[in-house]
């Protein structure tokens, strides 16, 4: 059965935005309502006529999940304001809304739904419409949506846990089994109404879970018509919500989050989720994923499964990263080149050239002593090992996630989800005006655009995205200009000898560090502002493209948002890592940006410490801001709403009204949660060579994030409409792309951003081409070797410092160039080319080794565990035997016509092998 068998869209469809006042001009248009849709259904009489929506009083049962008769379960709630009690000035608009609402409700009843209206306890204008799906309608739509239901208990023995011998310890890290009992495992099959007797129906009221019922109810609500104008049919509760006809539409929570329901038979799943999952006291426990999936649906379940798996995998990365950080911290005082920078006899006698034109002064190398020590914490040989480790770690993470995801797909009955036909979105169906031949079925179907129209829509979307990316790049240029101007100002202030009030800062804050911190803060603010603006643009573009299914819509929006966020968040990091200080020229001939601003230079030790600063500020600031938005804002909104309604006690309010006071879930659902975590994943993997503490910060954030998200959706938001999902969607290839890119970025950071390769070349070159004082295979003399000499008489008039001490004839700068007086003065020396060759060789060797290792791991680790494959085969076999056995039995009983016109009957029983062949 196809969804089109239920909803015959044979008329021309279009959307109506229903934007409040805009409907006034349409009041006089002729609107035709079919006789069966006329609003004659409302009755104020008691009775059992389910063809009418009864207006009833609240039965004083605050935890009730049923109609007033106590029999019919509430599957969905619609909330609206009584138009008869509105202001007279807008009576035309409200009457039109009322007409649409009544027609929509009549459509629901015509499609088999049962309705009951109840007035609000706190607001006389507010009405709550309870929606119930009878058994026959549930069976029909379970078949339409291909919902898989149990046919037989799982008779395959489960694989014993390797931790079973430590159960006396591990049991404390799992939810309480006395509260959340383990459910019996079943083999399942897509539901078929005509084969109902083969499914395990023990109780009709419990056969379909509350999540299944809500999903089916939402499917009908999104497709029920509310107006017919000529040959134009308008339908869907989403448009009615946008136009103000309804104020809210949501499924019910089964109880209060912190108090068990007093109703008999209530599962209290929300209470259990809060106690064992969302409560802060349970932060150390594993997540009850099966209960999460049962209550919120597979889409929410797969998100928390992925987030929990990612967090567990971060533990190993965080331990290794913390060890690398501790190693760097312990060895910072013993680093030879750091000690040379701080040594008054070495760094104290090296005069460095000014790093900007005219106003900047000469400065002593040992003024960067503290920053050079901090650099040693992150720029050491342990960082190289950690970068290679993380490249392997990310491969293991993705491969083991595929295996875990395969287990969840089988357990949660989503193995064949994408193979089934996913119904179109109502917004797509509403704009179908063209016909085309389906390339798969060969049947004519309606589409909202031609091939040319689709190309135009996609082109406009791509052009808009590129425009915003260029806008980000423009902001990066602005940040670079700020860096140059700020460095000019800080150099003039921090290195002057006249300002005594800055004397305490000179030892700890260099001009480079002050510039880096302030620029990182400004960059973070710009990132947040651009995110808010682009979010609306991306949604508008995706709506304009009109994807066919919900999956297509989310994948399209995901790619747009991630591409923008990737450039927005990472562009500053890429600039610092691979562009800053790479083309600065030399003091006599500096390079300029826009012909005016002198290109900024790195510290004598490189730009790695600035990259670390940028990452720490962006990661930390993003985590803090996101948690404020996710925790404080919903809590404050609910607090203000409850204060405004002035409810004396929650006990007198019915379940549906308590839920109405909560925040509505966003249309994009978990999109922003995924986006936040994937951006964090990029920080953890792409630039981990410069910041080994990134996995530690990510782990701490995620432990908090899991409980914050759980607390938010359990206590502060209405129940999410359950949705089916097989995997994490478009985020999977994005994660794989980041993992591949991370190998290259980390190798290039070590090669071009850190000072590790030049030090290695200096260390190992004593026997081939000794540089400077390196004659005994040590790092002594490295600082002197890494700084070139410049004759101050060679300054141009534009860059010559205003103040020049009389006792200075030369200064030093960070580069590998020939000294003045050399036949090729100020040109790159042989050491420079050796270093470049070593850097390129390092990148090529490391990339090939790591990529080969990733390939081997991907090949060796199967995506689907063997035990899961066995269970899938067993389930398919049982489905064939049990559900199709009826047809085979009928074949053995029915007569068969022979070629001579006589009749015969097939006798005998088919063997199992013959049955398998027939299948």
C-alpha positions in Angstrom: 0.0 0.0 0.0 1.3 3.4 -1.0 0.7 6.7 0.8 -0.9 8.0 -2.4 -3.6 5.3 -1.9 -4.7 7.2 1.2 -4.3 10.8 -0.1 -5.4 11.2 -3.7 -3.7 14.4 -4.9 -5.4 14.7 -8.2 -6.1 18.4 -8.0 -3.7 21.3 -8.6 -2.0 22.1 -5.3 -0.5 25.2 -4.0 0.4 26.7 -0.6 -1.2 29.5 1.3 1.1 31.3 3.7 -1.8 32.3 6.0 0.0 35.3 7.2 -2.6 36.9 9.5 -3.7 40.2 8.0 -2.9 39.2 4.4 -6.0 37.0 4.4 -8.3 40.1 4.8 -8.1 40.8 1.1 -9.1 37.3 0.3 -12.3 37.1 2.3 -14.5 37.9 -0.7 -13.1 35.2 -2.9 -15.3 32.3 -3.6 -14.3 29.4 -1.4 -16.0 26.1 -2.0 -16.3 23.7 0.9 -17.6 20.2 0.1 -20.8 19.3 1.9 -19.1 16.6 4.0 -16.5 19.3 5.2 -19.1 21.8 6.3 -18.6 22.6 10.0 -21.8 21.0 11.3 -19.9 18.5 13.5 -19.7 20.4 16.8 -22.0 19.1 19.4 -22.4 20.0 23.1 -24.4 16.9 23.9 -23.1 13.9 25.7 -23.0 10.6 23.8 -20.9 8.0 22.1 -21.2 9.4 18.6 -17.5 9.5 17.6 -18.3 11.2 14.4 -18.6 14.5 16.3 -16.1 16.4 18.4 -17.6 16.9 21.8 -16.9 20.0 23.9 -16.4 18.6 27.4 -15.3 19.9 30.8 -12.1 18.9 32.5 -12.6 15.7 34.5 -10.1 16.9 37.3 -7.6 14.2 36.5 -4.4 16.1 35.9 -2.4 13.0 34.8 -5.0 11.6 32.5 -3.9 10.7 28.9 -7.4 9.7 27.8 -10.6 11.3 26.6 -13.2 12.0 29.3 -14.6 8.5 28.8 -11.3 7.1 30.1 -11.1 4.6 27.2 -9.8 6.5 24.1 -6.1 7.4 24.3 -5.0 10.9 23.4 -2.6 10.6 20.5 -2.1 14.3 19.7 -3.2 17.8 21.0 -4.2 20.8 18.9 -4.4 24.2 20.6 -6.4 27.2 19.3 -8.1 30.3 20.6 -11.8 30.6 20.4 -12.5 33.1 17.6 -15.9 34.1 19.1 -14.1 35.8 22.0 -11.8 37.9 19.9 -11.8 41.6 19.2 -14.5 42.8 16.8 -12.0 44.8 14.8 -10.4 41.7 13.3 -13.6 39.6 13.2 -13.2 38.9 9.4 -9.7 37.4 9.8 -10.8 35.3 12.8 -13.9 34.1 11.1 -11.8 32.9 8.1 -9.5 31.1 10.5 -12.4 29.5 12.2 -13.8 28.3 8.9 -10.5 26.8 8.0 -10.1 25.2 11.4 -13.6 23.7 11.4 -13.1 22.3 7.9 -9.7 20.8 8.9 -11.2 19.1 11.9 -14.1 17.8 9.8 -11.5 16.4 7.4 -9.8 14.6 10.3 -13.0 13.0 11.4 -13.8 12.0 7.8 -10.4 10.3 7.7 -11.3 8.3 10.8 -9.8 10.4 13.6 -11.9 11.0 16.8 -11.9 14.5 18.4 -12.8 16.0 21.8 -12.5 19.6 22.7 -11.8 21.0 26.2 -11.6 24.5 27.5 -8.5 25.7 29.2 -8.4 25.8 32.9 -6.3 29.0 33.0 -7.5 31.0 29.9 -11.2 31.1 28.8 -10.1 31.8 25.2 -7.9 28.8 24.9 -9.2 25.5 23.6 -7.5 22.1 23.5 -8.6 19.6 20.9 -7.7 16.0 21.7 -7.1 13.6 18.8 -7.5 9.9 19.0 -6.7 7.2 16.4 -9.0 4.1 16.5 -7.6 0.6 16.1 -8.6 0.2 12.5 -7.0 3.6 11.5 -3.8 2.6 13.4 -3.6 -0.6 11.5 -4.1 1.2 8.2 -1.4 3.8 8.7 1.0 1.3 10.2 0.9 -0.4 6.9 1.2 2.8 5.0 4.3 3.9 6.9 5.9 0.4 6.8 6.1 0.2 10.6 7.9 -3.0 11.7 6.2 -4.9 14.6 7.0 -8.1 16.5 6.2 -11.5 14.9 8.2 -13.8 17.2 10.6 -13.6 20.2 14.2 -13.5 19.2 15.5 -17.1 19.7 19.2 -16.4 18.9 21.4 -16.3 21.9 23.0 -12.9 22.5 26.8 -12.5 22.6 28.0 -12.4 26.3 29.5 -9.1 27.3 33.3 -9.1 27.8 32.7 -7.1 31.0 30.4 -9.6 32.6 33.0 -10.7 35.1 33.2 -7.2 36.4 29.4 -6.7 36.6 29.6 -6.1 40.4 31.4 -2.9 39.4 30.0 -1.9 36.0 26.4 -2.2 37.2 26.8 1.0 39.1 27.5 2.8 35.8 24.2 1.6 34.1 20.6 2.7 34.7 18.8 1.0 37.5 17.5 -2.3 36.1 14.7 -2.4 38.7 13.3 0.9 37.3 14.2 0.4 33.6 13.6 -3.2 32.9 15.1 -5.0 29.9 12.5 -5.5 27.2 12.0 -8.8 25.4 13.7 -8.9 22.0 11.5 -9.8 19.0 12.0 -10.5 15.4 9.9 -7.9 13.5 8.4 -7.4 10.1 6.6 -4.6 8.2 3.0 -4.6 9.4 0.3 -5.9 7.1 -3.3 -5.5 8.1 -4.6 -8.6 6.4 -2.0 -10.8 8.2 -2.7 -9.4 11.7 -3.0 -12.9 13.2 0.7 -13.5 12.6 1.8 -10.6 14.7 2.3 -10.8 18.5 -0.8 -8.8 19.5 -1.2 -9.4 23.2 -3.0 -6.1 24.0 -4.4 -3.8 21.3 -3.9 -0.8 23.5 -0.2 -1.5 23.9 0.6 -3.1 20.5 1.4 0.3 19.0 3.6 2.4 21.3 2.8 6.0 22.1 5.6 7.1 19.8 4.2 5.1 16.9 0.7 6.5 17.5 2.0 10.0 17.6 4.0 9.5 14.4 0.9 8.2 12.6 -1.3 11.0 13.9 1.2 13.6 12.8 1.3 12.0 9.3 -2.4 12.4 9.0 -2.4 15.9 10.4 0.2 17.0 7.9 -2.0 15.9 5.0 -5.6 16.6 6.0 -7.2 19.4 3.8 -8.5 22.6 5.3 -9.8 24.5 2.2 -10.8 23.7 -1.3 -10.9 26.7 -3.8 -12.0 25.5 -7.2 -9.5 22.8 -8.1 -7.0 23.9 -5.6 -6.7 21.9 -2.4 -4.8 23.3 0.6 -3.8 21.0 3.4 -1.5 20.4 6.4 -1.5 21.5 10.0 1.9 23.1 9.6 0.5 25.9 7.4 -2.4 26.3 9.9 0.2 26.7 12.7 2.2 29.3 10.6 -1.0 31.3 9.9 -2.2 31.4 13.5 -5.2 29.1 13.1 -3.7 26.8 15.7 -1.3 27.9 18.3 0.4 24.6 18.9 0.3 20.9 17.9 2.2 18.3 19.9 2.0 14.8 21.4 1.7 14.4 25.2 4.3 13.6 27.8 3.1 10.6 29.8 3.6 12.3 33.2 5.4 15.1 35.0 9.2 14.7 34.9 9.7 14.7 38.6 6.5 13.1 39.9 5.1 9.7 39.0 1.6 9.7 37.5 -1.2 8.4 39.7 -3.1 7.0 36.7 -3.3 3.2 36.6 -1.2 1.7 33.8 0.9 4.8 33.1 4.4 3.7 32.2 5.9 6.9 33.6 8.7 6.8 31.0 9.3 10.6 31.3 9.9 10.2 35.0 12.3 7.3 34.5 14.2 9.2 31.8 14.6 12.1 34.2 15.7 10.0 37.1 18.1 7.8 35.3 19.3 10.0 32.4 18.6 13.7 32.6 19.1 14.3 36.4 22.6 15.7 37.2 23.1 12.9 39.7 23.2 10.4 36.8 26.0 12.1 34.9 28.3 9.1 35.2 25.8 6.5 34.0 25.4 5.0 30.6 22.4 6.3 28.6 19.1 4.2 28.5 19.1 4.3 24.7 16.3 1.8 24.2 14.0 3.8 26.4 15.0 7.1 24.7 14.2 5.5 21.3 10.9 4.2 22.6 9.8 7.5 24.1 11.2 10.0 21.5 11.7 7.9 18.4 14.7 6.6 16.5 15.9 10.0 15.3 16.5 11.3 18.8 17.8 7.9 19.9 20.4 7.8 17.2 21.7 11.3 18.1 22.2 10.4 21.7 23.7 7.1 20.7 26.2 8.9 18.5 27.0 11.6 21.1 27.5 9.0 23.8 29.8 6.9 21.6 31.8 9.9 20.5 32.2 10.9 24.1 33.4 7.5 25.2 35.9 7.4 22.3 37.2 10.9 23.4 38.3 9.4 26.8 41.4 7.7 25.2 42.2 10.8 23.1 41.9 13.0 26.1 44.2 10.8 28.2 46.9 10.8 25.5 46.5 14.5 24.9 46.7 15.3 28.6 49.9 13.2 28.8 51.3 15.1 25.9 50.5 18.5 27.6 52.0 17.3 30.9 55.2 16.3 29.0 55.5 19.7 27.4 54.8 21.5 30.7 57.5 19.5 32.5 60.1 20.0 29.8 59.5 23.7 29.1 62.2 24.7 31.6 64.8 22.3 30.1 64.3 23.2 26.5 67.6 24.3 25.1 66.3 26.8 22.6 63.9 28.3 25.2 66.7 28.7 27.7 68.8 30.4 25.0 65.9 32.9 24.4 65.7 33.6 28.2 69.5 33.7 28.8 70.7 37.3 29.4 74.0 36.4 27.7 72.3 35.1 24.5 68.7 36.3 24.2 69.5 39.4 26.2 72.2 40.5 23.7 70.3 39.8 20.5 68.6 43.0 19.2 65.6 42.2 17.0 64.5 44.4 14.1 61.2 46.4 14.4 58.2 44.5 13.2 56.3 47.5 11.8 57.3 50.7 9.9 58.5 53.9 11.5 56.8 53.8 14.9 58.0 50.4 16.1 61.3 50.2 18.0 64.1 47.7 18.3 63.5 45.1 21.0 65.5 42.4 22.8 64.9 38.7 22.1 64.6 37.8 25.8 61.5 40.0 26.1 59.6 36.9 24.6 61.0 34.6 27.3 57.6 33.8 28.8 55.9 33.2 25.5 58.8 31.0 24.3 58.3 28.8 27.5 54.6 28.6 26.8 55.3 27.6 23.2 57.4 24.7 24.4 54.4 23.2 26.1 52.7 22.7 22.7 55.6 22.6 20.3 57.6 19.5 21.2 58.1 16.0 19.9 55.2 14.7 21.9 52.9 16.8 19.8 54.1 15.0 16.7 53.3 11.6 18.2 49.9 12.8 19.4 49.1 14.1 15.9 49.8 10.7 14.3 47.8 9.0 17.1 44.8 11.2 16.5 44.9 10.4 12.8 44.6 6.7 13.7 42.0 7.5 16.4 39.6 9.2 14.1 39.7 6.2 11.8 38.9 3.9 14.6 36.2 6.1 15.8 34.4 6.2 12.4 34.8 2.4 11.8 33.6 1.3 15.3 30.7 3.8 15.0 29.6 2.1 11.8 29.6 -1.2 13.6 27.7 0.2 16.5 25.3 1.9 14.2 24.6 -1.3 12.4 23.7 -2.9 15.7 21.2 -0.1 16.4 19.8 -0.3 12.9 18.8 -3.9 13.5 17.7 -3.5 17.1 15.6 -0.5 16.3 14.1 -1.9 13.0 15.6 0.6 10.6 17.7 -1.7 8.5 15.5 -1.3 5.4 14.2 2.2 6.2 15.8 4.0 3.3 14.9 1.2 0.9 11.2 1.9 1.6 9.5 4.8 -0.1 9.7 7.9 2.1 6.6 10.0 1.7 7.0 13.5 0.3 6.9 16.5 2.6 3.5 18.3 2.7 5.2 21.5 1.5 6.4 19.6 -1.5 3.0 18.1 -2.3 1.3 21.4 -1.9 3.1 22.9 -4.9 2.8 20.1 -7.3 1.6 21.6 -10.6 3.6 19.7 -13.3 3.5 16.1 -14.4 6.3 13.8 -15.2 6.9 10.1 -15.6 8.5 8.4 -12.6 11.7 6.8 -13.9 11.3 3.9 -11.4 7.6 3.0 -11.5 6.8 4.5 -14.9 3.7 6.1 -13.5 2.9 9.7 -14.1 3.3 11.8 -11.0 3.1 15.5 -10.1 6.1 17.6 -9.3 6.5 21.3 -8.3 9.0 22.3 -11.0 10.4 21.3 -14.3 14.0 20.3 -14.9 14.9 23.8 -15.9 13.1 25.3 -12.8 15.0 22.9 -10.6 18.3 24.1 -12.1 17.3 27.7 -11.5 16.5 27.0 -7.9 19.7 25.1 -7.2 21.8 27.8 -9.0 20.2 30.6 -6.9 21.0 28.5 -3.8 24.6 27.9 -4.7 25.1 31.6 -5.6 23.7 32.7 -2.3 26.0 30.4 -0.4 29.0 31.5 -2.3 28.1 35.2 -1.6 28.0 34.5 2.1 31.3 32.6 2.0 32.8 35.6 0.3 31.4 37.8 3.1 33.2 35.6 5.6 36.4 36.0 3.8 35.9 39.8 3.7 35.5 39.7 7.5 38.7 37.7 7.8 40.5 40.4 5.8 39.1 43.0 8.2 40.4 40.9 11.1 43.8 40.8 9.4 43.8 44.6 9.0 42.9 44.9 12.7 45.8 42.6 13.6 48.2 44.8 11.7 46.9 48.0 13.3 46.7 46.5 16.8 50.2 45.1 16.5 51.4 48.5 15.5 49.8 50.1 18.6 50.8 47.4 21.1 54.4 47.4 19.8 54.6 51.2 20.4 53.1 50.9 23.9 54.4 47.6 25.4 58.0 48.1 24.2 58.4 51.7 25.1 60.5 52.5 28.1 58.5 55.6 29.1 55.2 54.1 30.4 55.8 52.8 33.9 52.2 51.7 34.4 52.7 49.0 31.7 55.9 47.7 33.3 54.2 44.7 35.1 52.8 43.6 31.8 55.9 43.6 29.7 57.3 40.4 31.2 54.2 38.4 30.4 52.5 40.1 27.5 54.2 40.5 24.2 52.7 42.6 21.3 52.0 39.4 19.4 50.1 37.8 22.3 48.1 41.0 23.0 47.2 41.2 19.3 46.3 37.5 19.1 44.0 37.5 22.1 42.1 40.6 21.2 41.8 39.6 17.5 40.6 36.1 18.6 37.8 37.7 20.8 36.7 40.0 18.0 36.8 37.1 15.5 34.6 35.0 17.9 32.0 37.8 18.1 31.9 38.1 14.3 31.5 34.4 13.9 28.5 34.4 16.2 26.8 37.3 14.4 27.4 35.8 11.0 26.0 32.5 12.3 22.7 34.1 13.3 22.3 35.9 10.0 23.2 33.0 7.8 21.0 30.6 9.6 17.9 32.4 8.3 19.4 32.6 4.8 20.2 28.9 4.7 16.7 27.9 5.8 15.1 30.3 3.2 17.4 28.9 0.4 16.5 25.3 1.3 12.8 26.1 1.5 13.1 27.7 -2.0 14.8 24.7 -3.4 11.8 22.6 -2.3 13.4 19.2 -1.6 11.0 16.2 -1.9 11.4 14.3 1.3 12.3 15.2 4.9 15.6 13.4 4.5 16.4 15.4 1.3 15.5 18.6 3.1 17.8 17.9 6.0 20.7 16.8 3.9 20.5 19.9 1.7 20.3 22.2 4.7 23.1 20.3 6.4 25.5 20.7 3.6 24.8 24.5 3.3 25.1 25.1 7.0 28.2 23.1 7.4 30.0 24.6 4.4 29.3 28.1 5.9 30.2 27.1 9.4 33.4 25.4 8.2 34.6 28.6 6.6 33.3 30.8 9.4 34.8 28.9 12.3 38.0 27.6 10.7 39.1 30.4 8.3 40.9 32.3 11.1 42.7 29.2 12.2 43.8 28.4 8.7 45.1 31.9 8.3 47.2 31.8 11.4 48.4 28.3 10.6 49.3 28.6 7.0 49.3 32.3 5.9 50.5 34.5 8.8 54.2 35.2 8.7 54.8 33.2 5.6 55.4 36.1 3.1 56.7 39.0 5.2 59.9 39.7 3.2 62.8 41.1 5.2 63.3 44.4 7.1 64.8 46.2 4.0 62.0 45.1 1.7 58.8 44.1 3.7 55.6 42.8 2.1 52.4 44.9 2.3 48.7 44.0 2.2 46.6 46.2 0.0 49.8 48.2 -0.6 49.5 49.9 2.8 49.5 47.5 5.7 52.8 45.7 6.4 52.3 41.9 6.7 52.4 40.7 10.3 55.2 38.4 11.5 55.2 35.5 14.0 57.1 35.2 17.2 60.7 34.0 16.8 59.3 30.6 17.8 56.6 30.6 15.2 52.8 31.2 15.1 51.8 28.0 16.9 51.1 29.7 20.2 48.7 32.1 18.4 46.9 29.2 16.8 46.5 27.6 20.2 45.1 30.9 21.6 42.6 31.1 18.7 41.5 27.5 19.2 41.1 27.8 23.0 39.1 31.0 22.8 36.8 29.8 20.0 36.2 26.3 21.5 35.7 27.7 25.0 33.5 30.6 24.0 31.4 28.5 21.8 30.8 25.9 24.5 29.9 28.5 27.1 27.5 30.4 24.7 25.8 27.2 23.5 25.2 26.0 27.0 23.7 29.4 28.0 21.4 29.2 25.1 20.4 25.6 25.7 19.9 25.9 29.5 19.1 29.4 30.6 16.9 30.6 27.8 14.3 27.8 27.8 14.2 27.8 31.6 13.7 31.6 31.7 11.0 31.5 29.0 9.1 28.8 30.8 9.5 30.7 34.1 8.1 33.9 32.5 5.2 32.0 30.9 4.2 30.4 34.1 4.4 33.7 35.9 2.2 35.4 33.3 -0.4 32.7 33.4 -0.4 33.0 37.2 -1.2 29.4 37.9 -1.7 28.7 41.6 -0.9 25.0 41.5 0.2 22.6 38.8 -1.9 19.8 40.2 -5.2 21.3 39.0 -4.0 21.7 35.4 -4.5 18.8 33.0 -1.6 17.0 31.3 -2.2 18.7 27.9 -2.2 22.2 29.4 1.0 21.5 31.5 2.7 20.5 28.2 1.4 23.6 26.5 3.3 25.8 29.0 6.6 24.2 27.9 8.7 25.3 25.0 7.9 24.1 21.5 10.5 22.0 19.8 12.1 23.7 16.8 11.3 22.7 13.3 14.9 21.6 12.6 14.9 19.4 15.7 18.4 18.0 16.4 20.1 19.8 13.5 21.8 22.4 15.7 22.9 19.7 18.2 24.6 17.8 15.4 26.1 21.0 13.9 27.6 22.0 17.3 29.2 18.6 17.8 30.6 18.2 14.3 32.2 21.7 14.5 33.7 20.6 17.7 34.9 17.4 16.0 36.7 19.6 13.5 38.5 21.5 16.2 39.5 18.2 17.9 40.9 16.7 14.7 41.9 19.4 12.2 44.2 21.4 14.5 45.0 19.0 17.3 48.8 19.2 16.5 48.7 22.8 17.9 46.4 22.1 20.9 46.7 18.7 22.5 44.1 19.8 25.2 41.3 20.0 22.6 40.1 16.4 23.3 40.2 17.1 27.0 38.0 20.2 26.6 35.7 18.3 24.2 35.3 15.5 26.6 34.4 17.8 29.5 32.0 19.7 27.3 30.3 16.5 26.0 29.8 14.9 29.4 28.0 18.1 30.3 26.3 18.4 26.9 24.6 15.0 27.1 23.0 15.8 30.4 22.1 19.3 29.3 20.4 18.1 26.1 18.6 15.3 28.1 17.4 17.8 30.8 16.3 20.2 28.2 14.1 17.9 26.1 12.8 16.0 29.1 11.9 19.0 31.4 11.7 22.2 29.3 10.3 21.2 26.0 7.1 19.6 24.7 7.4 16.0 23.6 9.1 15.8 20.2 7.1 14.3 17.4 8.8 10.9 16.9 10.6 10.4 13.6 12.3 7.4 12.0 16.0 7.6 11.2 18.4 4.9 10.1 21.7 6.7 10.7 23.1 10.2 11.3 22.4 11.2 7.7 24.6 13.6 5.9 26.8 14.1 8.9 28.5 10.7 8.3 30.2 11.7 5.0 31.0 15.1 6.6 32.8 13.4 9.5 34.7 11.2 7.0 35.7 14.2 5.0 37.0 16.0 8.1 39.0 12.8 9.1 40.7 12.8 5.7 41.4 16.5 5.8 42.7 16.3 9.4 45.7 14.2 8.3 46.9 16.9 5.8 46.2 19.8 8.2 48.1 18.3 11.1 51.0 17.3 8.9 51.2 20.9 7.5 50.8 22.5 11.0 53.8 20.5 12.2 55.8 21.3 9.0 54.9 24.9 8.4 53.5 26.4 11.6 55.6 24.8 14.3 59.4 25.1 14.6 59.9 21.4 14.8 61.2 20.6 11.3 63.9 23.4 11.4 65.0 22.2 14.8 65.3 18.6 13.5 67.2 19.7 10.4 69.6 21.6 12.7 69.9 18.7 15.1 70.7 16.0 12.5 72.8 18.1 10.1 76.0 18.2 12.0 77.6 15.4 10.0 76.4 16.6 6.6 76.2 20.4 6.6 76.8 21.9 10.0 74.9 25.1 10.7 76.3 27.7 13.0 77.7 26.2 16.2 76.2 22.8 15.7 79.2 20.6 15.8 78.3 18.0 18.5 74.7 17.0 17.6 73.0 19.2 20.1 70.5 22.1 20.0 72.9 24.6 21.3 73.2 27.6 19.1 69.9 26.9 17.3 68.4 30.3 18.1 71.4 32.2 16.7 71.2 30.0 13.6 67.5 30.6 13.1 67.8 34.4 13.1 69.2 36.2 10.1 71.3 39.5 10.3 70.2 42.8 8.8 72.2 46.0 8.5 70.1 48.9 9.7 71.7 51.1 7.1 69.7 49.2 4.5 66.3 50.3 5.8 64.2 52.1 3.3 62.9 55.6 4.2 59.4 54.3 4.6 60.3 51.6 7.1 63.3 53.1 8.9 62.5 53.5 12.7 62.1 57.0 14.0 64.3 56.3 17.0 67.6 54.4 16.4 70.1 53.9 19.3 73.6 55.0 18.4 75.2 51.7 19.5 73.2 49.5 17.1 74.5 48.7 13.6 72.7 45.4 12.9 69.5 43.7 14.0 68.1 40.2 13.7 64.9 38.8 12.2 63.3 35.4 11.9 64.3 33.9 8.5 67.0 31.9 6.8 68.8 34.5 4.6 72.3 35.4 3.7 73.9 38.2 5.9 74.8 41.6 4.6 78.0 41.7 2.6 77.4 38.2 1.1 77.4 38.0 -2.7 73.7 37.1 -2.5 72.9 39.2 0.5 69.3 38.9 1.9 68.5 36.0 -0.4 67.5 32.6 1.0 70.5 30.5 2.1 71.1 26.8 1.8 69.6 26.1 5.2 66.3 27.5 4.0 66.2 25.1 1.1 67.1 22.1 3.2 64.3 23.0 5.7 61.8 23.3 2.8 62.9 19.9 1.4 62.6 18.4 4.9 59.1 19.9 5.4 57.8 18.5 2.1 59.4 15.1 2.7 57.8 15.0 6.2 54.3 15.9 4.8 54.5 13.2 2.0 55.9 10.5 4.3 53.5 11.1 7.2 50.4 11.4 4.9 51.2 8.2 3.1 51.8 6.3 6.2 48.7 7.5 8.0 46.5 7.1 4.9 47.7 3.6 4.4 47.1 2.8 8.0 43.5 4.2 7.7 42.9 2.1 4.6 44.1 -1.1 6.4 41.9 -0.4 9.4 38.9 0.4 7.3 39.4 -2.9 5.4 40.0 -5.0 8.4 37.1 -3.8 10.6 33.8 -4.9 9.1 31.0 -2.3 9.1 28.4 -4.8 10.2 29.2 -7.3 13.0 28.8 -11.0 12.1 26.2 -11.6 14.8 24.0 -8.8 13.5 24.2 -10.3 9.9 23.0 -13.6 11.3 20.1 -12.0 13.1 19.1 -10.0 10.0 19.1 -13.2 7.9 17.1 -15.0 10.5 14.5 -12.2 10.6 14.1 -12.2 6.8 13.6 -16.0 6.8 11.0 -15.8 9.5 9.2 -13.0 7.7 9.0 -15.1 4.5 7.9 -18.3 6.3 5.3 -16.7 8.7 3.8 -13.9 6.6 3.8 -15.6 3.2 3.0 -19.1 4.3 -0.7 -18.3 3.9 -0.4 -17.7 0.2 1.5 -21.0 -0.2 -1.2 -22.9 1.6 -3.9 -21.3 -0.6 -2.0 -22.4 -3.7 -2.1 -26.1 -2.6 -5.9 -25.9 -2.1 -7.0 -24.0 -5.1 -7.7 -25.8 -8.4 -5.4 -25.4 -11.3 -6.5 -25.3 -15.0 -4.6 -27.7 -17.3 -4.0 -27.1 -21.0 -6.8 -29.4 -22.0 -9.4 -27.5 -20.0 -9.7 -30.0 -17.2 -9.3 -29.2 -13.5 -6.8 -30.7 -11.1 -5.8 -30.0 -7.5 -2.3 -29.7 -6.4 -1.7 -32.4 -3.7 1.0 -32.9 -1.2 3.0 -30.7 1.0 5.9 -28.5 -0.1 9.2 -29.2 1.4 11.2 -26.5 3.1 13.6 -26.4 0.2 10.8 -25.9 -2.2 9.3 -23.2 -0.1 12.7 -21.4 0.0 12.9 -21.7 -3.8 9.5 -20.1 -4.2 10.5 -17.3 -1.9 
